[in-house]
Amino acid sequence: MFTEIITKIDDFVWGVPTIILILATGILLTIRLRGVQFTKLGRGFKSMFKKSDGKGEVSSFQALCTALSATIGTGNIVGVATAIAGGGPGALFWMWLAALVGTATKYAECMLAVKYREHAADGHVLGGPFYTIEKGMKEKTGFSWKWLAVLFAIFGVCVGLFGIGTFTQISGITTAVQNAIDPDMKHVAFTLFENNYTWSVVIAGLLVTFGVALVIIGGLKRISKVAEKVVPAMAVVYVFLGLSILIMNATRIPAAFAVIFKNAFGFKALAGGATGWLFKQVTDSMQKGVARGIFSNEAGLGSAPIAAAAAQTEEPVAQGIISMLGTFIDTIIICTMTGLAIVIAFYTGADATGAGDLEGIALTSAAFSKVLGGDGRSVQFLLMLCLVFFAFTTILGWDYYSERCLEYLSKGNMTIVKIFRWLYIAAVFIGPYFTIKQVWTIADITNGLMAIPNCISLIVLSGVAAKETKDYFNRYPTLQ
């Protein structure tokens, strides 16, 4: 009954209006910013390692890594698989589309977060969509929008505590560990609501909870230091695995793209005249693709601006250009590798059987093992390591995001923030004992609720973003 209830809520939150709002925001910003995600992408890669003497808590690169630590996680390995299992291979196309327009969204929301951020008395920075909404929208419209900023902050706390930050990540970690160590579930520790949980799940859950507690008590600077070391390393390992698959199966890549596009638009159904099935196939594919795309790269969600606001810079546009790299790296590179591996393994060639009942890490692991060959155990172990580090850093990043939202709501009451840290640790502790479907449905609901007020503010302030961008490049014409 609980699963049915949250599924209905998810369908409502992620209905056509929300999908249109998110995509329309990205399209509007792409037009008003003159395709900044295409024309300035190279500039972002060139400038992300440059030092800045501006006010802030972390370097621009650390801010990017903190944001990437929250985005590169189970969404790249488990989320893509879940999207394909639920919406078919066409979901990958909608993930790409959401990422392409979402890169402009990521640029604008991070740039505006730096523009409207505030500096606390003790020197630490507080910024994000809540200040963009409260200060920026009031300047633009002359009316108070604090209630919308409060809603965003509330949803932000919920996303961290119940969605991306805890349940999905720890569930992904423990499932991956179980698949690699005890796939046959021979060592059951206990049974809860007819679900068996092995010792591998229990022990992995305890170890991750302990590790999270050690890091998040140290605050942003400790999180950013862990992120700038772990994120690049784990991304390299996963990219190596993905490239190995694509190189070994280069001849099947065109067929994989053909399957993705046919499924995304229902060409097969259209030819047969099955319009009802066609509509459901396309909408399911779009819903899963956009929802998982937002889950993975968080463009439009409003999370990355919280990290961007802490960057040591006095130029909002410069940080926006660096921050938008996160969406490109996360979805266009890493998620694409996962998606193509699954499509190549199960939807192309004479042995194409579809995903069947596989879901989550089990589907990704099966795809990698099938394509790379061998006994599959070494591949499962490597995937487990990637997922553990991906998800662990995401847990850390989202604790920071949620704390900043709570700090805004409590007007800087750090006692409440410290209590929240222990609640966050407790959520990580209980996360392994929800089902995969429940975990991802709850995450989708909280994501959608958080994205709505953020996208509204970006539409209202799209002109401000365009003006700031134009003024910056007029001052620095050599950066054109």
N, C-alpha and C positions, 0 to 999 in steps of 0.2 A: 504493500500500500504506500509506504514511504517513497519507494522508487517511482511509482505511478504519479504521485503528487508532484515530486520535483521534476519529473519529465514533462508534465503539463505546464509547469511554471517556465521551464526551459524553452519549450516551444513558443510560449507567449513572449518571453523576453527576447528570444532570437527569431522573432517573426520577421516578415518582409520589411516593416518600417525601420527596425533597427539596422538590418543589413543595408537598406537604402541610405540611411543616415550616415553610416560609417563610410561606405563607398562614395557617397556624394561629397562628404567632407574632404576625402582624399582627392577626388576629381577637381573640386572647386579650388583647393589649395595648389594643385598641380598647375591649373590654368593661371591663377593669380600670381603664382611664384615663378611662372614661365619655365616649368619643368626643372626646378632646382635639383631634383633627384637624379636627373640625367646630365645636366650641365656642370654641376659642382661636385659630383661624386668623387672624381679624381682629386679635387682640391681637399676633400675630407681625408683621404688616405695620406696625402702629403703632409698635412698639418697636425695629425692626431698625436704625434710624438713631440711636437714643439712645446717648450716650456713657456709658461705665462706668469707674470708677476701680479696678476689681478687678485682681488679679494676672493677667498673661498676656502674650502676645507681640503680639497683633493685636486690633483692635476686633471687636465682635460682627458688624458688617457685613462686615469684611474676612474673618472666619472663614466667613461665609455665602458670600461671593464665591469664596473659595478652594475651598469644597466645590462650589459651582456650576461653577467652572472645570473641576473634575474630572468633573462629571456632565453638564453641557451640552456635548455633543461629538458624535462620530459616531453615538452611540446615537440621537440625536434625528433625524438626517437619514438615515443609512445603516442604523442598527439597526432602526428602524421599518419601513423598506422591506424589509429582510432578513426580519423577522418575518412581514410580510404575504406575501412571496414564498414563504416556507417553510410557513407555517401558515394562509394565507388571511386575508381581512379580519377574521375573528373573533378573530385574535390581538390586535387592537387592544382588544377588550373585556377580555381577560385582562390586558393592560397597565394598563387603567384600574382593574380590581379590585386588582391588585397594588399600584398607587399609592395607592388609597384606604385600604387597610389598612396599606400600607407607610408612610404618613405618620405613623401612630401609632408604628410601629417606629422611624422616623427620630427622632422626638421622644425616645423612651425611650433609644435607644442614645447619642444626643448628650448628653442630660441625665446619664446615668450616667457618661459619659466625663469630664465636668467634675467630678462628685462624687468619682471615684476617681483623678483625675490626680495627678501628682507634679511637683515643681519641682526642677530640677537645680541644682547648686551655682553654675553660671554664670548662673542666672536663667531659662533657657529651660524651657518646659513640655513634659513628655512624658506623653501620655495617649491613651487609645483602648481598644478592646475587650480588648487584652492585659492592661491593668491592671484593667479591669472584671471580667474572668474571674478573674485571679489574686487580687485583693483582695476584690472583691464576693462572688464565689462562695464564697470561704473563710469570710468573715464569715457568710454565710447558711447554709452546710452544715456548717462545721467541718472540712472536708477540703480538701487541697491540690488545686487544679485548674491548677497551673502548666503541666502538660504540654499542656492544651487551649489555654492562652494562647500557648504556644510554637508549637503547630500553626497557630493563627490568624496569628501573625506570619510564619511561613514562607510560608503561602499568600498573605499580603498582599504579601510581596516578589515572589512569583511572578506575582501579578496585575499588579503594576506593570511588572515586567520583561518578561513574556511575554503579557500580556492587554490589559486596558483601557488601560494607560499608554502602551504603545509601538506594538506591531504594528498594532492596529486603527486607531489614530489616524493614524499616518503613511501607512498604506495608504489610508485614506479621503482624506487630503489629496492624495496623488499621483494617485489615480484621478480625483478631482474636477478637478485641474489638467489632466490628460490629456483628459478629456471636454470641457473648455472650450477648450483650446488645440489639441490634436491628436487629435480624436475618431476620425479614420480611420487613425491610427497610421502616418502616412507617413514619420515621422522616427525610425526604430528605431536605438537606440544599440547594443544587443546582445541576444543570445538566451540564455536560461538554462533548462534543462530544458524545452525546446520552447515556452517562453513568451517573447514579445517584449516588450522594455521600451524605451520611447521616451525621447528626450532630455528631454522635459518631465517625465517621472517622475524621471529621474536628477538633473536640475538642482533640481527642487522638493524632492527628498529631501535633497540636500546643503544647500540654503538653510535648511530647517527644522531639520536637525541642528545647523547652526551657530548658529541662533537659540536653540535649546534649551540648547546648551552655555553661551551667554552668560548666560542667565537663571538656570539651576539652580545654577551655581557660586556665585551670590549668596545662596542659602538661602531660608528661608520669607519673610522680610520683602520681598525683591525679588519673589518669586512673588506674594505677596498684593497688592503695589502694582500689578503688571501686571494681576492678576485683577480688582481693583476698578474698573479703568478699561475693560478690554476686555470683560468679561462683560456689563455692562449695555448697552454699545453694540451688541455683536453680537446680543444677544437682541432689542433693539428692531428692528434691521434684519430679522431673520428673522420676528418677530411681524408686522411690516408686510407682508411677502410673504404670510404665512399668512392674515392678515385680508383681504387683497386677494382671495385665492382664495375664501374663504368668503363674502364680501360679493357677489362677482360670480356666485357659484353658490348663493345662498341657497335657491333653490327645490329644489335637488338634495340638500340636507343631510338632510332626512327619509328620502329613499331610501337615502342612504349609511348612516344609522343602522340602517335595516331590514336591509340587507345584512350589516352587522357582527354584529347579534344573531342573524340566521338562521344565519350561518356559525359563530358561536361555539358554538351549541348543536345544530347539525346538524338544524334543523327540516325541511329539504327531504329529507334522508336518512331521518329518522324517519317522515315521511309515506309514504315508499316502502318502509319495512320493512328498509332496508339497515343492519341493526344493526352488522355488522362494520365497514363503511365509516364508519358514524356514530361508533363508538368511536374509530377511528383519526383521523377528522377533528377531533373534539373534543380528544383528547389531544395531537395535533400542534399544534392551535391554542393550547391551554393551555400546552404546553411552550414554544413559540416566544414566545408573548405574555409569560409570566411571566419567562422567561430574558432576553428583550430589555428587559422592564420593569425588572428588577433591574440589567441592564447600564446602562440609561439613568439611572435615578434613584438606584441604589445603596442603596435602603432595605433594611436587613437585611444588607447586605454588610459593614458595619463600617468603611467608609472615612471617611465624613463625621465620625464621632466623633473621629477623629484631628485634624481641623481644628478642630472645636468645642472640643476640650480646650485649645487655645491661646488661646481668647478671653479678653479682659480682663473677667472677671465673677466675682463670688463667689456667684452664684445659678445652680445647675445647671438649675433649671426654666426660668428666663428664657432661657437659651441654647438649651435644648431646643425651646422654642416658636419661636424665631427660626430654628433649624436645620431644623425640619420644613417651612418654606416651600420649601426646595429641591426636595422631592419634588413638591409642588403645581405649582411653576413649571415644573419639568423635564418632567413627564409629562402632567399634566392640561391644561397650556397648550400647551407647545411640541410635544411628541410628538403630541398630538391634532391639531394643525394639519397636521403632516406626514401622519399617517394618513388624515385626512379628504380631503386633496388627492389621495392615491393612490386611495382608494376611489371618490371622485367621478369621477376621470379614467378609471379602467379597469373599474369594477364597477357603475356606474349609467348609465342612459340607453340609447338605442337602439344606441349605438356601443360598448357594454360588451364588451370582448374579454378581460379578465383581464390579469394582469401578463406572461404569456408567459415568455420566457427572461430578461427584464430582472431585475436584482438590484442591491442597494446604491444608490450615488449615481446610477447610470444610471436606475433606476426612479423615484427621487424627482425627478430632473431632467426625465425624460420626462413625469411627471405634472404638474409645475408648468408646463412649457412647453405642454402640451396644454390645460390649463385656462385659463392666462393668454393663450394665443394668441401671435401674432407669429412671428418667425423662431426663437425659442427661444434664440438665442445670448446675448442680454442676461440672460435668466433663468438660464442655465447659469453665466454669469460671476458673477452675484450669489450663487448657491448656492455656487459655488466659494469666494468670499470668506468667506461665513458658515462654511462647513465648515472652511476653513483656520484661521480664528480660533477656532472652537469646539474643534477638535482640538488646536491648539497649546496652548491653556490647559489642556486636559485632560492633555496630556503633562506640563505643569509641575506640576499638582495631584497627579498620581499619583507623580511623583518624590518629592514631599514625604511622601506616605503611606508609600511603600516605605521611604524613609529612616528614618522613625520606627519602623516595624516592625523594620528591621535594627538600629537603635539599641537597641531593647529586647532583641533576640536577642544582641547583642554587648556588652550591659551598658555602653553609652555609649562604645564604642570608635570615635571619630570617624575614625580612619585607615581602618577598614573601610568606613565610610560614604562617605568621599571616593573610595575605589576603586570603590565601587558606582556613584557618579555617572558615572564614565567608562564602566562597563559599560552603564548606562542609555542614555547617549548612543550607544554602539555599537549597542544594540538598535534605537534610532530609525533609525540609519543603514541597517541591513539590513532593516528592516520592509517597505519597498516591494516586496521581491522574493519575498514569499509570496503564494499565491493568496488570493482573498477568502474562500473556504470554509474554508481552513486557518486563516486569521487569526481568523475569528469562532468557529470551533469551539474553538480553543485558549483564547480569551477566555472562552467559556461554561464550560469545564472549571474554569479557575482561579477564576472567579466563584463557582461552586457550592461548591467546596471551602472558600473563604473564608467563605461565608455560613453553613455548617453550624455551626461552633463558636460563631459570634456569636449565632445564633438560639437555640442551647441555653442560652447565658448569659442571654439576654433572657427566656426562659421561666422560668428559675430565679429571676431577680431582678425579675420582673413585680410582685411585691408591694412590693418596695423602691421601684420607680418610682412605684407608686400612692401609697404613703405620702409620698414626697418631694413629689409634686404636691399632695396634699391639704394638707400642712403649709404649703407655700408660699402657697397661696391663702387659707388661714386667717390667715396673717400679713399678707397684702395683700388684704383683702376688696374693696377698690376696683377690683382688677384682674379680678374675676370676670366 
